[in-house]
Amino acid sequence: MFLSFKPIKRASIACVALGSIAISGNALAGGTAPGQAVDNIASVNYSVGGVAQTVIRSSPTGNSTPGAGGGANTSFVVDHKVDLYVQEVSGSATTGVAPGATNQATMFFIRNDGNDAQGVTFTAANFAAAVFGNSPDFAMTGWTAYVESTAPQTGAACSSATPPGGMQFDLGTDSALNISSLAVDACTWVYIVADAPVTAQNNEYSNVELTATARVPATLAALTEDTGADRPDQVDVVFADALATVAAQDQYQVATASFTVTKASTVVDDGISTSNPKAIPGATMEYRITLANNGSATADTVSITDALPTLTTYVDDAYNGGGDNVRITVGASDTFCNAEAGGADTNADGCYRTVSAGVTTLRVESPAVPAVPAAGAVEVRFQVTIN
């Protein structure tokens, strides 16, 4: 810039040249490291009566002695910016869980956007407000935050929250509860792991929040923010986020099978009537048990038990040309099995009968009963005679 001096007798012109800023150390994407000195000096060149005068250089306390060697740098040191970034990984997608499921993980991304390495501690808690537009219906239990065991990433890998292919929570391997030191611009992933109560219902939601707090590396001692006036010769600590903490939320959604179970009985034959048979002694009754899955997940390892009325007798040869006594229908397809009366599934077809205190109980399970997908159904039939 140019300064105009107007003395009484003759005009003079001065030129002020700002010296280049000198920084010792390296500048990273997260910013210049704290403690680095930044030095600067200005030079004033001027003339009087058309005669060039000796340069005068600046000083923090003011300098009036001409000469290139005069003056002194105006200096300050770069302060410590504490700035963590946390984001849940799934976008607006929820983590599906089944009632009673344990160690269910949601995934978060964390990056150090500050200008120095940071230790990081984590807390996990239920979140009472809506997430992805869904308010919580129940609370997961046993919340714990675990850090991914793979070494932190750097560079392009930290430009988005997307984890490397195949990365997922591994119980026992991903066991660290905090980060001892996360380098500038480095990133990693953190899991909240929790258990779903067995009482949770299909399509209910549970919301969770991960809070990350920046700490002193290695010791994980609390950081103290310097809120007073800037001290040019000392490293002040500045929190980009209140209390050096940052949080993100995620969500669990219950996805489970939800059965409607219907049992009907029909008189097949009463030994007398040619039409419209009645439930008289000696008549054959067919029971039909229907399982309709109204939930959003497949039900596997399905088993059906039915204690038969003591006033009836099981029919051993009702289906498949007399070779089987249980009929299973899925869609338009029928399969059959033979429920042995000996109390054990000796032919391993998934059907057998047990007797206790005079009561016969039919059991039908895999492989006779297949997994029942969402919106699917299975029907089981068997026959008895009325005593």
VOMARPA-246817 format. One record per residue (C-alpha): residue number from 1; residue in one letter; chain; x, z, y. Coordinates in Angstrom, 2 decimals, decimal comma, padded with zeros to 5 digits. Last residue first. Example, Ala and Ser with C-alpha at 12.3 -4.5 7.8 and 13.67 -1.06 7.14 Angstrom:
<vexlos>
seq->2 type->S mol->A east->013,67 up->007,14 north->-001,06
seq->1 type->A mol->A east->012,30 up->007,80 north->-004,50
</vexlos>
This chain:
<vexlos>
seq->387 type->N mol->A east->-063,99 up->020,65 north->-092,14
seq->386 type->I mol->A east->-063,92 up->017,91 north->-089,48
seq->385 type->T mol->A east->-061,43 up->015,19 north->-090,30
seq->384 type->V mol->A east->-058,38 up->014,48 north->-088,19
seq->383 type->Q mol->A east->-056,85 up->011,37 north->-086,63
seq->382 type->F mol->A east->-053,83 up->010,46 north->-084,49
seq->381 type->R mol->A east->-053,27 up->008,51 north->-081,29
seq->380 type->V mol->A east->-050,49 up->008,51 north->-078,68
seq->379 type->E mol->A east->-050,70 up->006,48 north->-075,48
seq->378 type->V mol->A east->-047,83 up->005,72 north->-073,09
seq->377 type->A mol->A east->-047,95 up->004,94 north->-069,38
seq->376 type->G mol->A east->-045,83 up->003,38 north->-066,64
seq->375 type->A mol->A east->-046,13 up->003,69 north->-062,86
seq->374 type->A mol->A east->-042,59 up->005,15 north->-062,81
seq->373 type->P mol->A east->-040,97 up->004,53 north->-066,18
seq->372 type->V mol->A east->-041,88 up->006,36 north->-069,40
seq->371 type->A mol->A east->-038,94 up->006,79 north->-071,76
seq->370 type->P mol->A east->-040,01 up->005,96 north->-075,30
seq->369 type->V mol->A east->-042,15 up->008,08 north->-077,65
seq->368 type->A mol->A east->-041,35 up->007,40 north->-081,35
seq->367 type->P mol->A east->-037,62 up->007,65 north->-080,69
seq->366 type->S mol->A east->-038,10 up->010,18 north->-079,20
seq->365 type->E mol->A east->-040,96 up->012,67 north->-079,50
seq->364 type->V mol->A east->-044,23 up->013,39 north->-081,32
seq->363 type->R mol->A east->-044,92 up->016,94 north->-082,56
seq->362 type->L mol->A east->-048,12 up->017,88 north->-084,37
seq->361 type->T mol->A east->-048,91 up->021,56 north->-084,76
seq->360 type->T mol->A east->-050,78 up->022,95 north->-087,75
seq->359 type->V mol->A east->-052,16 up->026,47 north->-087,27
seq->358 type->G mol->A east->-052,30 up->028,85 north->-090,26
seq->357 type->A mol->A east->-050,02 up->031,41 north->-088,69
seq->356 type->S mol->A east->-047,42 up->028,70 north->-088,15
seq->355 type->V mol->A east->-047,43 up->025,20 north->-089,61
seq->354 type->T mol->A east->-045,16 up->022,36 north->-088,44
seq->353 type->R mol->A east->-045,80 up->018,66 north->-088,31
seq->352 type->Y mol->A east->-043,46 up->015,68 north->-087,80
seq->351 type->C mol->A east->-042,86 up->012,59 north->-085,64
seq->350 type->G mol->A east->-039,67 up->011,28 north->-083,98
seq->349 type->D mol->A east->-038,74 up->008,60 north->-086,56
seq->348 type->A mol->A east->-035,89 up->010,65 north->-088,01
seq->347 type->N mol->A east->-037,16 up->010,25 north->-091,62
seq->346 type->T mol->A east->-036,80 up->013,98 north->-092,31
seq->345 type->D mol->A east->-038,41 up->015,09 north->-089,08
seq->344 type->A mol->A east->-038,82 up->018,69 north->-090,17
seq->343 type->G mol->A east->-041,78 up->021,05 north->-090,63
seq->342 type->G mol->A east->-042,78 up->019,72 north->-094,08
seq->341 type->A mol->A east->-045,99 up->017,99 north->-093,02
seq->340 type->E mol->A east->-044,35 up->014,67 north->-092,18
seq->339 type->A mol->A east->-045,55 up->012,87 north->-089,08
seq->338 type->N mol->A east->-045,24 up->009,19 north->-089,99
seq->337 type->C mol->A east->-044,58 up->006,79 north->-087,16
seq->336 type->F mol->A east->-046,20 up->003,73 north->-085,67
seq->335 type->T mol->A east->-045,63 up->001,18 north->-082,92
seq->334 type->D mol->A east->-048,16 up->-000,71 north->-080,84
seq->333 type->S mol->A east->-047,51 up->-003,12 north->-077,99
seq->332 type->A mol->A east->-049,99 up->-004,14 north->-075,29
seq->331 type->G mol->A east->-048,68 up->-001,69 north->-072,69
seq->330 type->V mol->A east->-047,04 up->001,09 north->-074,63
seq->329 type->T mol->A east->-049,12 up->002,26 north->-077,59
seq->328 type->I mol->A east->-048,05 up->004,84 north->-080,14
seq->327 type->R mol->A east->-050,00 up->005,26 north->-083,41
seq->326 type->V mol->A east->-049,44 up->008,30 north->-085,62
seq->325 type->N mol->A east->-050,40 up->008,59 north->-089,32
seq->324 type->D mol->A east->-048,29 up->005,97 north->-091,05
seq->323 type->G mol->A east->-048,35 up->003,98 north->-094,31
seq->322 type->G mol->A east->-052,12 up->003,69 north->-094,64
seq->321 type->G mol->A east->-052,20 up->000,04 north->-093,70
seq->320 type->N mol->A east->-050,52 up->000,70 north->-090,39
seq->319 type->Y mol->A east->-052,69 up->003,63 north->-089,46
seq->318 type->A mol->A east->-054,75 up->006,61 north->-090,70
seq->317 type->D mol->A east->-052,80 up->007,65 north->-093,80
seq->316 type->D mol->A east->-052,16 up->011,39 north->-093,43
seq->315 type->V mol->A east->-055,38 up->012,53 north->-091,74
seq->314 type->Y mol->A east->-054,93 up->016,09 north->-090,40
seq->313 type->T mol->A east->-057,62 up->018,60 north->-091,35
seq->312 type->T mol->A east->-059,99 up->020,19 north->-088,82
seq->311 type->L mol->A east->-061,61 up->023,57 north->-088,21
seq->310 type->T mol->A east->-058,23 up->025,09 north->-087,36
seq->309 type->P mol->A east->-058,05 up->022,88 north->-084,29
seq->308 type->L mol->A east->-054,73 up->021,06 north->-084,14
seq->307 type->A mol->A east->-051,88 up->022,38 north->-082,00
seq->306 type->D mol->A east->-050,58 up->019,37 north->-080,06
seq->305 type->T mol->A east->-046,99 up->018,81 north->-079,05
seq->304 type->I mol->A east->-045,78 up->015,82 north->-077,07
seq->303 type->S mol->A east->-042,17 up->015,01 north->-076,29
seq->302 type->V mol->A east->-040,60 up->012,90 north->-073,55
seq->301 type->T mol->A east->-036,80 up->012,71 north->-073,51
seq->300 type->D mol->A east->-036,99 up->010,45 north->-070,46
seq->299 type->A mol->A east->-039,36 up->010,35 north->-067,51
seq->298 type->T mol->A east->-038,53 up->007,50 north->-065,15
seq->297 type->A mol->A east->-038,67 up->008,27 north->-061,44
seq->296 type->S mol->A east->-041,16 up->007,76 north->-058,61
seq->295 type->G mol->A east->-044,09 up->009,70 north->-059,99
seq->294 type->N mol->A east->-047,53 up->008,65 north->-061,25
seq->293 type->N mol->A east->-046,40 up->008,51 north->-064,88
seq->292 type->A mol->A east->-049,53 up->008,17 north->-067,02
seq->291 type->L mol->A east->-049,47 up->010,02 north->-070,37
seq->290 type->T mol->A east->-052,48 up->009,27 north->-072,59
seq->289 type->I mol->A east->-053,44 up->011,37 north->-075,62
seq->288 type->R mol->A east->-056,06 up->009,78 north->-077,93
seq->287 type->Y mol->A east->-057,60 up->011,91 north->-080,66
seq->286 type->E mol->A east->-059,46 up->010,13 north->-083,44
seq->285 type->M mol->A east->-062,16 up->012,01 north->-085,34
seq->284 type->T mol->A east->-063,15 up->011,42 north->-088,97
seq->283 type->A mol->A east->-066,45 up->012,95 north->-090,10
seq->282 type->G mol->A east->-066,53 up->015,31 north->-093,10
seq->281 type->P mol->A east->-068,53 up->017,92 north->-091,23
seq->280 type->I mol->A east->-070,50 up->016,18 north->-088,45
seq->279 type->A mol->A east->-069,18 up->014,66 north->-085,24
seq->278 type->K mol->A east->-071,53 up->011,69 north->-085,08
seq->277 type->P mol->A east->-071,24 up->008,00 north->-085,87
seq->276 type->N mol->A east->-072,81 up->005,51 north->-083,42
seq->275 type->S mol->A east->-073,29 up->002,72 north->-085,96
seq->274 type->T mol->A east->-073,46 up->002,45 north->-089,76
seq->273 type->S mol->A east->-074,02 up->006,20 north->-089,96
seq->272 type->I mol->A east->-073,28 up->008,22 north->-093,12
seq->271 type->G mol->A east->-069,58 up->008,73 north->-093,76
seq->270 type->D mol->A east->-069,07 up->010,14 north->-090,24
seq->269 type->D mol->A east->-066,58 up->007,51 north->-089,09
seq->268 type->V mol->A east->-064,45 up->007,02 north->-085,98
seq->267 type->V mol->A east->-065,82 up->009,82 north->-083,78
seq->266 type->T mol->A east->-063,83 up->009,66 north->-080,53
seq->265 type->S mol->A east->-061,69 up->012,28 north->-078,82
seq->264 type->A mol->A east->-059,99 up->012,13 north->-075,43
seq->263 type->K mol->A east->-056,82 up->013,69 north->-074,04
seq->262 type->T mol->A east->-055,54 up->012,80 north->-070,59
seq->261 type->V mol->A east->-052,17 up->013,75 north->-069,15
seq->260 type->T mol->A east->-051,40 up->012,77 north->-065,56
seq->259 type->F mol->A east->-047,66 up->012,90 north->-065,32
seq->258 type->S mol->A east->-045,36 up->013,13 north->-062,33
seq->257 type->A mol->A east->-041,87 up->011,80 north->-062,94
seq->256 type->T mol->A east->-039,32 up->012,71 north->-060,34
seq->255 type->A mol->A east->-037,76 up->011,59 north->-057,10
seq->254 type->V mol->A east->-037,34 up->014,50 north->-054,72
seq->253 type->Q mol->A east->-035,80 up->013,40 north->-051,46
seq->252 type->Y mol->A east->-032,61 up->014,89 north->-050,06
seq->251 type->Q mol->A east->-031,61 up->014,40 north->-046,44
seq->250 type->D mol->A east->-028,67 up->014,14 north->-044,10
seq->249 type->Q mol->A east->-027,61 up->015,67 north->-040,80
seq->248 type->A mol->A east->-024,52 up->015,51 north->-038,62
seq->247 type->A mol->A east->-022,58 up->018,15 north->-036,73
seq->246 type->V mol->A east->-019,72 up->018,54 north->-034,26
seq->245 type->T mol->A east->-017,79 up->021,68 north->-033,36
seq->244 type->A mol->A east->-014,96 up->022,35 north->-030,91
seq->243 type->L mol->A east->-017,10 up->025,10 north->-029,32
seq->242 type->A mol->A east->-018,90 up->022,39 north->-027,32
seq->241 type->D mol->A east->-017,61 up->018,93 north->-028,07
seq->240 type->A mol->A east->-014,75 up->017,16 north->-026,28
seq->239 type->F mol->A east->-012,98 up->020,52 north->-026,25
seq->238 type->V mol->A east->-009,95 up->020,67 north->-023,95
seq->237 type->V mol->A east->-006,83 up->022,69 north->-024,74
seq->236 type->D mol->A east->-004,31 up->022,94 north->-021,89
seq->235 type->V mol->A east->-000,68 up->022,07 north->-022,49
seq->234 type->Q mol->A east->001,45 up->023,53 north->-019,71
seq->233 type->D mol->A east->003,40 up->022,15 north->-016,73
seq->232 type->P mol->A east->000,50 up->020,55 north->-014,92
seq->231 type->R mol->A east->-001,79 up->023,56 north->-015,37
seq->230 type->D mol->A east->-005,35 up->022,32 north->-014,90
seq->229 type->A mol->A east->-007,68 up->024,88 north->-013,36
seq->228 type->G mol->A east->-009,51 up->027,17 north->-015,76
seq->227 type->T mol->A east->-011,50 up->026,24 north->-018,87
seq->226 type->D mol->A east->-008,71 up->026,38 north->-021,44
seq->225 type->E mol->A east->-010,46 up->026,19 north->-024,83
seq->224 type->T mol->A east->-009,42 up->028,58 north->-027,56
seq->223 type->L mol->A east->-008,93 up->027,29 north->-031,11
seq->222 type->A mol->A east->-009,78 up->029,45 north->-034,09
seq->221 type->A mol->A east->-007,16 up->029,90 north->-036,79
seq->220 type->L mol->A east->-007,10 up->027,32 north->-039,57
seq->219 type->T mol->A east->-003,57 up->028,47 north->-040,45
seq->218 type->A mol->A east->-002,40 up->024,99 north->-041,49
seq->217 type->P mol->A east->-003,61 up->023,14 north->-038,39
seq->216 type->V mol->A east->-005,33 up->025,21 north->-035,68
seq->215 type->R mol->A east->-009,05 up->024,59 north->-036,04
seq->214 type->A mol->A east->-011,67 up->021,95 north->-035,31
seq->213 type->T mol->A east->-015,15 up->022,87 north->-036,53
seq->212 type->A mol->A east->-017,28 up->020,59 north->-038,72
seq->211 type->T mol->A east->-021,00 up->021,29 north->-039,16
seq->210 type->L mol->A east->-022,91 up->019,61 north->-042,00
seq->209 type->E mol->A east->-026,70 up->019,76 north->-041,73
seq->208 type->V mol->A east->-029,28 up->019,56 north->-044,50
seq->207 type->N mol->A east->-032,86 up->018,35 north->-044,83
seq->206 type->S mol->A east->-035,10 up->018,77 north->-047,89
seq->205 type->Y mol->A east->-037,87 up->016,30 north->-048,57
seq->204 type->E mol->A east->-040,83 up->016,09 north->-050,96
seq->203 type->N mol->A east->-041,55 up->012,78 north->-052,67
seq->202 type->N mol->A east->-042,26 up->014,41 north->-056,07
seq->201 type->Q mol->A east->-042,50 up->018,19 north->-055,98
seq->200 type->A mol->A east->-039,84 up->020,88 north->-055,81
seq->199 type->T mol->A east->-040,57 up->023,87 north->-058,08
seq->198 type->V mol->A east->-037,41 up->023,34 north->-060,17
seq->197 type->P mol->A east->-035,39 up->024,16 north->-057,09
seq->196 type->A mol->A east->-032,81 up->021,49 north->-056,19
seq->195 type->D mol->A east->-029,18 up->022,57 north->-056,18
seq->194 type->A mol->A east->-026,59 up->021,80 north->-053,50
seq->193 type->V mol->A east->-023,41 up->019,85 north->-052,74
seq->192 type->I mol->A east->-022,57 up->018,77 north->-049,20
seq->191 type->Y mol->A east->-019,79 up->016,26 north->-049,53
seq->190 type->V mol->A east->-016,95 up->015,39 north->-047,12
seq->189 type->W mol->A east->-015,19 up->012,10 north->-046,51
seq->188 type->T mol->A east->-011,87 up->011,29 north->-044,88
seq->187 type->C mol->A east->-010,44 up->010,00 north->-041,64
seq->186 type->A mol->A east->-007,15 up->009,65 north->-039,78
seq->185 type->D mol->A east->-007,02 up->008,67 north->-036,09
seq->184 type->V mol->A east->-004,76 up->011,67 north->-035,28
seq->183 type->A mol->A east->-003,80 up->013,50 north->-038,47
seq->182 type->L mol->A east->-006,12 up->015,84 north->-040,33
seq->181 type->S mol->A east->-004,48 up->019,16 north->-041,24
seq->180 type->S mol->A east->-005,56 up->021,93 north->-043,60
seq->179 type->I mol->A east->-008,92 up->020,32 north->-044,30
seq->178 type->N mol->A east->-011,54 up->022,71 north->-045,67
seq->177 type->L mol->A east->-013,43 up->023,67 north->-048,83
seq->176 type->A mol->A east->-011,18 up->021,81 north->-051,28
seq->175 type->S mol->A east->-012,78 up->021,24 north->-054,72
seq->174 type->D mol->A east->-013,21 up->017,49 north->-055,14
seq->173 type->T mol->A east->-011,73 up->017,50 north->-058,64
seq->172 type->G mol->A east->-013,91 up->020,21 north->-060,16
seq->171 type->L mol->A east->-017,15 up->018,36 north->-059,51
seq->170 type->D mol->A east->-016,45 up->014,72 north->-058,69
seq->169 type->F mol->A east->-018,36 up->013,47 north->-055,66
seq->168 type->Q mol->A east->-018,26 up->009,73 north->-055,18
seq->167 type->M mol->A east->-015,83 up->006,99 north->-054,17
seq->166 type->G mol->A east->-016,37 up->003,82 north->-056,20
seq->165 type->G mol->A east->-015,51 up->001,41 north->-053,42
seq->164 type->P mol->A east->-013,79 up->002,98 north->-050,44
seq->163 type->P mol->A east->-016,17 up->004,92 north->-048,20
seq->162 type->T mol->A east->-018,26 up->003,26 north->-045,47
seq->161 type->A mol->A east->-018,15 up->005,44 north->-042,34
seq->160 type->S mol->A east->-016,62 up->002,68 north->-040,24
seq->159 type->S mol->A east->-013,36 up->002,03 north->-038,38
seq->158 type->C mol->A east->-011,50 up->004,56 north->-040,53
seq->157 type->A mol->A east->-010,46 up->002,11 north->-043,25
seq->156 type->A mol->A east->-009,07 up->-000,14 north->-040,51
seq->155 type->G mol->A east->-006,25 up->002,29 north->-039,76
seq->154 type->T mol->A east->-005,94 up->005,53 north->-041,68
seq->153 type->Q mol->A east->-007,40 up->007,13 north->-044,81
seq->152 type->P mol->A east->-007,18 up->010,76 north->-045,90
seq->151 type->A mol->A east->-005,75 up->011,39 north->-049,40
seq->150 type->T mol->A east->-008,36 up->011,36 north->-052,17
seq->149 type->S mol->A east->-009,72 up->014,83 north->-052,98
seq->148 type->E mol->A east->-012,91 up->014,39 north->-050,97
seq->147 type->V mol->A east->-013,67 up->017,65 north->-049,15
seq->146 type->Y mol->A east->-016,35 up->020,01 north->-050,45
seq->145 type->A mol->A east->-019,20 up->021,62 north->-048,51
seq->144 type->T mol->A east->-021,32 up->024,16 north->-050,40
seq->143 type->W mol->A east->-025,09 up->024,79 north->-050,32
seq->142 type->G mol->A east->-026,44 up->026,99 north->-053,11
seq->141 type->T mol->A east->-030,09 up->026,15 north->-052,56
seq->140 type->M mol->A east->-032,17 up->023,16 north->-051,46
seq->139 type->A mol->A east->-035,03 up->024,10 north->-049,16
seq->138 type->F mol->A east->-038,56 up->022,69 north->-049,30
seq->137 type->D mol->A east->-040,87 up->020,40 north->-047,36
seq->136 type->P mol->A east->-038,41 up->019,30 north->-044,67
seq->135 type->S mol->A east->-039,68 up->017,05 north->-041,86
seq->134 type->N mol->A east->-039,23 up->013,31 north->-042,35
seq->133 type->G mol->A east->-038,54 up->010,88 north->-039,48
seq->132 type->F mol->A east->-035,03 up->010,04 north->-040,70
seq->131 type->V mol->A east->-034,32 up->013,77 north->-040,36
seq->130 type->A mol->A east->-036,96 up->016,15 north->-039,00
seq->129 type->A mol->A east->-036,02 up->019,64 north->-037,86
seq->128 type->A mol->A east->-035,33 up->022,74 north->-039,98
seq->127 type->F mol->A east->-031,85 up->021,84 north->-041,22
seq->126 type->N mol->A east->-030,63 up->023,78 north->-044,26
seq->125 type->A mol->A east->-027,01 up->024,77 north->-044,00
seq->124 type->A mol->A east->-023,49 up->023,57 north->-044,62
seq->123 type->T mol->A east->-020,37 up->024,90 north->-042,94
seq->122 type->F mol->A east->-017,02 up->023,18 north->-042,62
seq->121 type->T mol->A east->-013,48 up->023,95 north->-041,49
seq->120 type->V mol->A east->-011,06 up->021,47 north->-039,94
seq->119 type->G mol->A east->-007,34 up->021,68 north->-039,16
seq->118 type->Q mol->A east->-006,41 up->019,27 north->-036,46
seq->117 type->A mol->A east->-003,56 up->016,84 north->-035,75
seq->116 type->D mol->A east->-003,28 up->015,87 north->-032,09
seq->115 type->N mol->A east->-004,80 up->013,36 north->-029,68
seq->114 type->G mol->A east->-008,45 up->013,71 north->-030,65
seq->113 type->D mol->A east->-010,57 up->011,17 north->-032,49
seq->112 type->N mol->A east->-010,03 up->012,87 north->-035,86
seq->111 type->R mol->A east->-012,50 up->011,26 north->-038,28
seq->110 type->I mol->A east->-015,16 up->012,66 north->-040,61
seq->109 type->F mol->A east->-017,57 up->010,78 north->-042,88
seq->108 type->F mol->A east->-020,39 up->012,56 north->-044,73
seq->107 type->M mol->A east->-021,82 up->012,31 north->-048,25
seq->106 type->T mol->A east->-024,79 up->014,00 north->-049,92
seq->105 type->A mol->A east->-024,22 up->015,58 north->-053,31
seq->104 type->Q mol->A east->-026,45 up->017,14 north->-055,98
seq->103 type->N mol->A east->-024,65 up->019,89 north->-057,86
seq->102 type->T mol->A east->-027,74 up->020,99 north->-059,80
seq->101 type->A mol->A east->-031,02 up->019,28 north->-060,69
seq->100 type->G mol->A east->-033,99 up->021,64 north->-061,12
seq->99 type->P mol->A east->-036,47 up->019,20 north->-059,63
seq->98 type->A mol->A east->-034,93 up->015,71 north->-059,60
seq->97 type->V mol->A east->-032,87 up->014,46 north->-056,69
seq->96 type->G mol->A east->-032,72 up->011,27 north->-054,63
seq->95 type->T mol->A east->-030,33 up->011,19 north->-051,69
seq->94 type->T mol->A east->-032,02 up->009,71 north->-048,63
seq->93 type->A mol->A east->-031,30 up->006,41 north->-046,95
seq->92 type->S mol->A east->-031,33 up->006,23 north->-043,15
seq->91 type->G mol->A east->-027,64 up->005,40 north->-042,96
seq->90 type->S mol->A east->-026,10 up->006,72 north->-046,17
seq->89 type->V mol->A east->-022,78 up->007,95 north->-044,80
seq->88 type->E mol->A east->-023,59 up->010,92 north->-042,59
seq->87 type->Q mol->A east->-021,45 up->010,87 north->-039,49
seq->86 type->V mol->A east->-018,85 up->013,25 north->-038,08
seq->85 type->Y mol->A east->-016,38 up->012,65 north->-035,22
seq->84 type->L mol->A east->-013,90 up->015,30 north->-034,13
seq->83 type->D mol->A east->-012,45 up->015,59 north->-030,61
seq->82 type->V mol->A east->-010,01 up->018,25 north->-029,44
seq->81 type->K mol->A east->-008,02 up->016,86 north->-026,50
seq->80 type->H mol->A east->-004,70 up->018,65 north->-026,00
seq->79 type->D mol->A east->-003,20 up->018,18 north->-022,55
seq->78 type->V mol->A east->-000,58 up->015,66 north->-021,46
seq->77 type->V mol->A east->002,24 up->017,21 north->-019,45
seq->76 type->F mol->A east->002,64 up->016,80 north->-015,71
seq->75 type->S mol->A east->005,35 up->015,50 north->-013,43
seq->74 type->T mol->A east->006,00 up->014,46 north->-009,84
seq->73 type->N mol->A east->009,58 up->013,32 north->-010,05
seq->72 type->A mol->A east->012,12 up->014,39 north->-007,45
seq->71 type->G mol->A east->013,35 up->013,24 north->-004,08
seq->70 type->G mol->A east->016,78 up->011,96 north->-003,17
seq->69 type->G mol->A east->019,07 up->009,74 north->-005,17
seq->68 type->A mol->A east->017,86 up->006,57 north->-003,56
seq->67 type->G mol->A east->018,62 up->008,00 north->-000,14
seq->66 type->P mol->A east->016,84 up->009,48 north->002,81
seq->65 type->T mol->A east->016,15 up->013,24 north->003,02
seq->64 type->S mol->A east->012,57 up->013,91 north->004,05
seq->63 type->N mol->A east->011,20 up->015,14 north->000,73
seq->62 type->G mol->A east->007,88 up->016,94 north->000,06
seq->61 type->T mol->A east->007,28 up->019,71 north->-002,47
seq->60 type->P mol->A east->006,25 up->017,38 north->-005,31
seq->59 type->S mol->A east->008,99 up->014,97 north->-004,18
seq->58 type->S mol->A east->008,89 up->011,38 north->-002,96
seq->57 type->R mol->A east->011,74 up->009,00 north->-002,26
seq->56 type->I mol->A east->013,03 up->007,85 north->001,12
seq->55 type->V mol->A east->014,70 up->004,49 north->001,39
seq->54 type->T mol->A east->017,33 up->004,03 north->004,10
seq->53 type->Q mol->A east->016,16 up->002,08 north->007,13
seq->52 type->A mol->A east->015,83 up->-001,62 north->007,67
seq->51 type->V mol->A east->016,31 up->-002,66 north->011,30
seq->50 type->G mol->A east->013,46 up->-004,58 north->012,91
seq->49 type->G mol->A east->013,03 up->-001,96 north->015,56
seq->48 type->V mol->A east->012,62 up->000,63 north->012,86
seq->47 type->S mol->A east->012,26 up->-000,48 north->009,28
seq->46 type->Y mol->A east->010,59 up->001,00 north->006,22
seq->45 type->N mol->A east->010,96 up->001,53 north->002,47
seq->44 type->V mol->A east->009,12 up->004,44 north->000,88
seq->43 type->S mol->A east->009,73 up->005,15 north->-002,83
seq->42 type->A mol->A east->007,29 up->006,97 north->-005,12
seq->41 type->I mol->A east->008,18 up->009,02 north->-008,20
seq->40 type->N mol->A east->006,35 up->009,49 north->-011,52
seq->39 type->D mol->A east->006,89 up->011,52 north->-014,70
seq->38 type->V mol->A east->004,46 up->012,06 north->-017,62
seq->37 type->A mol->A east->005,72 up->014,67 north->-020,08
seq->36 type->Q mol->A east->004,26 up->014,67 north->-023,61
seq->35 type->G mol->A east->002,87 up->018,08 north->-024,54
seq->34 type->P mol->A east->-000,24 up->016,66 north->-026,13
seq->33 type->A mol->A east->000,06 up->013,30 north->-027,89
seq->32 type->T mol->A east->-001,02 up->010,25 north->-025,93
seq->31 type->G mol->A east->-004,43 up->009,03 north->-026,97
seq->30 type->G mol->A east->-006,43 up->008,79 north->-030,19
seq->29 type->A mol->A east->-005,23 up->005,22 north->-030,59
seq->28 type->L mol->A east->-001,71 up->006,60 north->-030,38
seq->27 type->A mol->A east->000,77 up->006,72 north->-027,46
seq->26 type->N mol->A east->004,27 up->007,61 north->-028,58
seq->25 type->G mol->A east->006,78 up->010,01 north->-027,01
seq->24 type->S mol->A east->008,18 up->010,28 north->-023,49
seq->23 type->I mol->A east->006,04 up->008,86 north->-020,76
seq->22 type->A mol->A east->007,44 up->007,34 north->-017,55
seq->21 type->I mol->A east->005,05 up->006,15 north->-014,89
seq->20 type->S mol->A east->006,55 up->003,40 north->-012,76
seq->19 type->G mol->A east->007,55 up->004,23 north->-009,20
seq->18 type->L mol->A east->005,06 up->003,62 north->-006,44
seq->17 type->A mol->A east->006,48 up->001,51 north->-003,66
seq->16 type->V mol->A east->005,56 up->002,48 north->-000,13
seq->15 type->C mol->A east->006,37 up->-000,09 north->002,54
seq->14 type->A mol->A east->006,91 up->001,03 north->006,14
seq->13 type->I mol->A east->006,38 up->-000,92 north->009,34
seq->12 type->S mol->A east->007,66 up->000,11 north->012,80
seq->11 type->A mol->A east->006,18 up->-000,45 north->016,24
seq->10 type->R mol->A east->008,30 up->000,41 north->019,30
seq->9 type->K mol->A east->008,20 up->002,89 north->022,22
seq->8 type->I mol->A east->005,62 up->005,61 north->021,61
seq->7 type->P mol->A east->005,62 up->005,55 north->017,79
seq->6 type->K mol->A east->002,75 up->003,88 north->015,92
seq->5 type->F mol->A east->003,28 up->004,10 north->012,16
seq->4 type->S mol->A east->001,19 up->001,82 north->009,93
seq->3 type->L mol->A east->001,22 up->002,49 north->006,18
seq->2 type->F mol->A east->001,06 up->-000,30 north->003,61
seq->1 type->M mol->A east->000,00 up->000,00 north->000,00
</vexlos>
